[in-house]
Structure formats: structure tokens, C-alpha cells
Amino acid sequence: MVNIFSSLMNGQGTPTIFNAQKNVSRNQLNAQIQNNYQTKMKNLQADFEARVQGKMAIIDRQGKPYSELVREIRDSLDTLENTRKRLENIERKLDGMKLDIRRAQSASDDPAVDFSPESYARSFDAALKYIDGEIGQTRVSTNLLNSSTRALEYSTRNVDVDYKFFGANLSSDYTIEEAGGEVWKLEQSSNLIRRYDSGGESSNKVGAFYSGLDFGSIDANDNIEFTIGSSTGDPQTYSGKISRNGIGLLSSWGYNYLENDADRARALEDIEGADEIIKLEKSRYDMLETSLNFYLERAEGQVEGVNQQKLDAQRNLMTELYEKRDLLVQQFKGAQSSLAQSFMMKNNYASLIPTSGNIFSILV
């Protein structure tokens, strides 16, 4: 039981109702007991909070790698989802291009229609610009549709290494290299191709779509012949080998502006090839997504286990706190009871002693 007079002893031996300080009232002693109880309760609460924070910090440090892994994998899955949506937009655009070519074929075959291939050619080139726009515009930092950007990196925590997933360049870019090393490069936004010398310096020689850039011929190995300035007094013919990038599509002039059956057939064949490239990429994303979801589930399980550890630790510490609180309450009540009994005994003793005596004067 708590020594209710411990604050009054001051080295004077065991306190009794007969050696208590003369001027200490029952209310003062009760207040001291109350203050002592409140101080111990505050200290108990402070110790509990410090222990909880310390325990949570230890568990959080243990669980941090798994929390970071969950975040990394979810970011990777978000990148894949963003990429997949853009691929689906490109697929739909390719389907629209096929439909336009078939419409051009129907219009060309219909003697009652005044067939104008240029309108279909312009629609074809606009679709290519849209595709390149989908490839270039992304809200995520890693662009898997452009091989010039960094790879998608992720970890599984199984081994001390990061995995890398490289995307593919799916643009509709191409170049034409002449035998002497000169190169024609596409400037799609301006609807033209420009010639660069063998040292990489640009020239003023350009071929503008729908205006002087004429298709000549192309073979199975992509050796092409074309003419620029055909609408001027100084047409110039060039030849070279095409190097296709991305999905392998040429601009409409490379299909002779979709003017005849053979050129439209070549365009359809190349679009079908582009479709296959898109499907291949989507299948790669599917496999990666399956792998990432597997590791995500495992990492989330680890995080859930860490969270359970925190709950268990908090529950155990709370149980300990309640037990110590209950003990303090019992001690406080015991001290109050002892105080009450002590003063009751004092009063009883005082009533038994003649009032003429003064040996108990310290009690009255």
C-alpha cells in the first residue's frame, strides 16, 4: 500500500498520527495524495506514448522497404495502363486508316464518283500525325512508346537488383539515304522531307507533300525513287534506300498519294504490319503486368503483416497501460482510505484523553 505520508517524513522516522506536522490538515494531505497520483499517472502516460512511438518506429523501419516496393510497382502498373490506353487509341486510328483506304478504293472503282485521291492522302497523313502525338504525349515520366526515353525500372526485393523493361519506338518516322551519304528526313508537322548532306548539315532542298513531291517507284527492298519540284521548271529526281522506324508506315506520298490499286494495297499491307507490331507490344505489356501484379500481391501481404504487427504492439502496450493504471487507481484509493482511517483513529484517541491534558495538543 502507498505510504501516504512519504512526503512528510523528511528523515524523521515512520510517521504516525502522533508525529504528523501540527499544521497539516486532512485536506492538505489529501491534496498531496491527489497530486502524487496525478503525477504518476502523467508519467505513466508519457512513458506509454514514448514506448509506442519507439515501437512503431522500429516496425516502420522494418516495413519501409515493402511499402516502397508497393509504391514502385503501382507506379509501374500505372505507366503500363497509360501506355495501353494510348496503344488502343493508335489501334483505333489504324482501323480508321484502313477504312479510309477501302473507301478510296470504292470511290476509285465507282465510275459515278469523281475520285479525288488527295483528300484521302491528307486524311492518311493527319492520322500519322495523330499517332505520333499519342506516342509523344504522356502524363507519366516513362514513355514506353518512344525508345529514346528511359526504361521502366522496378524491383521485386527478391534480389538486390532493379529490373528494366524497355519499350519500343512506335513512331511513323523514316529516312531515305542516298548512295553518297545524303539523307532525307521527315518533317511531319510541316508535311515535307528535307535533304541533309553527308556531314549532317541541312539544305534548302525539300519535297513538299501535295505540291511538287512526286512518287516514282519502290521495290521490295525499299529502294525508292522520287522527284521534287515537279510543279516548277526545275524538277529533280533522287533515289535512295528507306529506313523505316517505329511502326513502319510512310507518308501518303510514299504510297503515291493512294492514287491507284497497287499503292493502296501497299498502304493496307503496311498498316496491317503496324497492327501486328502494336499487338506484339500489348502482349509484352500483358506479361509484364501479370508479373508485376504477382509481386504487388506479395508486397502488399508483407505490408499487411507489418500493419498487423503495429496493431498487436499497440494492443499489448495498451493492455499494459490499463493494468498499470488500474494498479495506480487501487493505490490511490488505498491511500485515501488509510488517510481517512488515520484521522478517525486520531479523533477516537482524542476523545479518550481528558481535555485537561496537553500531551495530544498537537492533534487539536
Salt bridges, closest charged atoms under 4 A:
ASP60 OD1 - LYS310 NZ 3.00
GLU68 OE2 - LYS64 NZ 3.92
GLU68 OE1 - ARG157 NH2 3.84
GLU72 OE2 - ARG157 NH2 3.98
ASP75 OD2 - ARG71 NH1 3.82
ASP78 OD1 - ARG139 NH2 2.93
GLU91 OE1 - LYS282 NZ 3.05
ASP95 OD1 - LYS98 NZ 3.79
ASP100 OD1 - ARG103 NH1 3.66
GLU118 OE2 - ARG122 NE 2.83
GLU178 OE2 - ARG195 NE 2.70
GLU182 OE2 - ARG195 NH2 3.97
GLU187 OE2 - ARG194 NE 2.80
ASP222 OD2 - ARG244 NE 2.68
ASP261 OD1 - ARG264 NH2 2.68
ASP263 OD1 - ARG266 NH2 3.14
ASP270 OD2 - ARG244 NH1 2.84
GLU272 OE2 - LYS98 NZ 3.49
ASP275 OD2 - LYS98 NZ 2.39
GLU281 OE2 - ARG284 NH1 2.95
ASP286 OD1 - ARG84 NH1 2.65
GLU289 OE1 - ARG84 NH2 2.67
GLU300 OE2 - ARG74 NH2 2.61
ASP312 OD1 - ARG315 NH1 2.85
GLU320 OE2 - ARG51 NH1 2.59
GLU320 OE2 - LYS324 NZ 3.17
